[in-house]
Amino acid sequence: MKDLSADEVTYRIGVFNENLRLINEHNILPGRSYDMGVNQFTGLTQEEFEKQFLTPTQAPIMVEPLEEIRKVSLQPIDWVANGAVTSVKNQGSCTATYAFASIGAV
């Protein structure tokens, strides 16, 4: 863990306490659909969390389709015949089903 100055520790405790207040305020609301709790992010401000963990979003750029794309035939494609589909794999006793599913999807 990195060494924090006394000022930084005081600041982080303040941020934590403010977030704890918001958590408690939220959790007493009747009819809420989720609970909030203390976790590894409770010592961060909203801005710090967004900067460190969220990807900035931008509106998608709308472009006109290329002429070649407009001419693509809508005929069905046999992906097996084109070599894009592999045979079923047997994962045996491996419990990493997520890995087999991921590889299969790729």
HELIX and SHEET records of a PDB file:
HELIX    1   1 ALA A    6  ASN A   27  1                                  22    
HELIX    2   2 GLN A   46  PHE A   53  1                                   8    
HELIX    3   3 GLU A   67  ARG A   70  1                                   4    
HELIX    4   4 THR A   97  ALA A  105  1                                   9    
END                                                                             
